[in-house]
Amino acid sequence: RALNERMTHLYRLELQKVMGTYTERRLDHAQNLWRRWANAECEFRNGPPDWQNAAWSTRQDDCLSGMIRSRIAQLDGFLHCSGATCPPK
């Protein structure tokens, strides 16, 4: 939960930075697709959902945590980018 909150916080900060530009729409679209992809990727790795199986739930949570950590690093990079390292506006 804390990781998800951190990711959401960074996403909102980046969204504020690009508010009112075409980049705002692209970022919003990318974040929505990223969430769908992360869930699908972890389900692919762990097999179909089996909410009665504690081991499956743990693997799924671990997978999503790893995905969120990677996304946090990406969003943090966007926030602190300069010049050519920034996404195009």
C-alpha positions in Angstrom: 0.0 0.0 0.0 2.8 2.4 0.9 4.5 1.8 -2.5 1.2 2.4 -4.4 0.8 5.7 -2.4 4.3 6.8 -3.3 3.8 6.0 -6.9 0.5 7.9 -7.0 2.1 10.9 -5.3 4.9 11.0 -7.8 2.5 10.6 -10.7 0.4 13.5 -9.4 3.5 15.7 -9.0 4.5 15.0 -12.6 1.0 15.6 -13.8 1.0 19.0 -12.1 4.2 19.8 -13.8 2.8 19.1 -17.3 -0.8 20.3 -16.6 -2.4 22.0 -19.6 -0.1 20.5 -22.1 -0.4 17.6 -24.6 2.1 15.8 -22.3 -0.6 15.7 -19.6 -2.8 13.5 -21.8 0.1 11.3 -22.8 1.2 10.8 -19.2 -2.3 10.0 -18.0 -2.7 7.5 -20.9 0.7 6.0 -20.2 -0.1 5.6 -16.5 -3.4 3.9 -17.2 -1.8 1.5 -19.7 1.1 0.9 -17.3 -1.3 -0.2 -14.5 -3.1 -2.6 -16.9 0.2 -4.0 -18.2 1.7 -4.5 -14.7 -1.4 -6.5 -13.5 -1.4 -8.6 -16.7 2.3 -9.2 -16.5 2.1 -10.4 -12.9 -0.9 -12.6 -13.7 1.0 -14.1 -16.7 4.0 -14.9 -14.4 1.9 -16.3 -11.6 -0.9 -18.0 -13.5 -4.6 -17.3 -13.3 -6.0 -15.7 -10.2 -6.5 -18.1 -7.3 -7.6 -15.8 -4.4 -8.1 -18.9 -2.2 -4.4 -19.7 -2.5 -2.3 -17.7 -0.1 0.9 -18.6 -2.0 -0.6 -17.2 -5.3 -1.6 -14.0 -3.5 1.9 -13.5 -2.0 3.5 -14.1 -5.4 1.2 -11.6 -7.0 1.8 -9.0 -4.3 5.5 -9.5 -4.6 5.4 -9.2 -8.4 3.3 -6.0 -8.3 5.6 -4.5 -5.6 8.5 -5.0 -7.9 6.7 -3.4 -10.8 5.6 -0.5 -8.7 9.2 0.1 -7.5 10.3 0.2 -11.1 7.6 2.7 -12.0 8.5 4.9 -9.0 12.0 5.1 -10.3 10.7 6.1 -13.8 8.3 8.7 -12.4 11.1 10.1 -10.1 13.3 10.3 -13.2 10.7 12.3 -15.0 10.3 14.7 -12.1 14.1 15.4 -11.9 14.9 15.3 -15.6 16.7 18.0 -17.5 17.1 18.7 -21.2 17.2 15.6 -23.4 16.4 13.2 -20.5 12.9 14.6 -20.2 9.9 13.3 -22.2 9.1 15.6 -25.1 6.5 18.2 -24.5 
